[in-house]
């Protein structure tokens, strides 16, 4: 990370993660495609379960960011004992987080879905799906953690193997468990949840084996996991908590958007759910790029190498904007075909086609904001990323959507997304310039 040509390093670090996250986005889409074949109610049910599901991802991924940043910085400083503490303490924290969601799955799944819809069928389907993915969440938490450990030491190809294995298992078992093929019972929405959990567990097991066998820079020990280092906990959460909150804001945003769309009809919520699956196909590769960029920036921050930081940021912005421009073009010119994958009715197309075209306009702006946010996380300034997310999703997007819903109806709601991205770009630029002036220029 300190000597390889920067562009080659970013490609080597990010491409495997971009590819694996692209596949992950694909199996998320495939998951909803199969569920939509059951009924529009089934698709809506999975959509309403998403905020809680995304909260799990927020806790696992955000804690992983804290582990990743501390571990990479420790390796840059050649402090290998500190790196080991980051890895083992991080696993302890993620297991404690899992227990919280097991409890939420047992006691809160039903009320959470019911609050978002009066439809009894959707309530039942959503609660069933959410209860399964929460109570069996050990796979998703450990999968994300083990992948972060591999990424932190530059073993992104191994991380890709773990993630791809889970994606493939999920894709294979989705139709088998949903529709009851090959002698399995027809489980419907519950089958989609079980397929997801199965893929996560397989990926977690593979990730553990790869870390133990191939990740020579860190050493996982059960004795160290059950005796977490308090100082390391604080250091992980100094970066991780803002990241958890930042991603959790997405859960709040989707919950509030579902509530804003609730007075219209369930079809509007189904459109929103379909959009969220589609957008992941473009955002996930950019997040993969971001995940590859963070350890590079963190390492060279520890090594005080300004030129490599500058080159990494410039190249990553160009790459991210190119990816998101492809998303904009597809949303503008192929909205019917994209929604058609979800068995969309004419009424769903009537709402969804203009929605995709409007939201897609904001994608290149989002790309720039994501890359600028990577330096906040790498330099332990995740509070800046948190501030940007709060402004974008809670202070701008949700109020704008609520206002536009009252003034212009369902067709106007979607303009809240471009408005929010412009606000995000403004505040991201201000914070980035301040950080660069204070930290990077003096190097």
Secondary structure, DSSP 4 states (H G I P E B T S, - for coil): --SS-HHHHHHHHHHHHHHHHHHHHHHHHHHHHHHHTT-HHHHHHHHHHHHHHHHHHHHHHHHHHHHHHHHHHHHHTT-HHHHHHHHHHHHHHHHHHHHHHHHHHHHTHHHHHHTT---HHHHHHHHHHHHHHHHTTHHHHHHHHHHHHHHHTT-HHHHHHHHHHHHHHHHHHHHHHHHT-TT----THHHHHHHHHHHHHHHHHHHHHHHHHH-TT----HHHHHS--HHHHHHHHHHHHHHHHHHHHHHHHHHHHHHHHHTT-HHHHHHHHHHHHHHHHHHHHHHHHHHHHHHHHHHHHHTT-HHHHHHHHHHHHHHHHHHHHHHHHHHHH-HHHHHHTTT--HHHHHHHHHHHHHHHTTHHHHHHHHHHHHHHHHTT-HHHHHHHHIIIIIIIIIHHHHHHHHHH-HHHHTHHHHHHHHHHHHHHHHHHHHHIIIIITT-
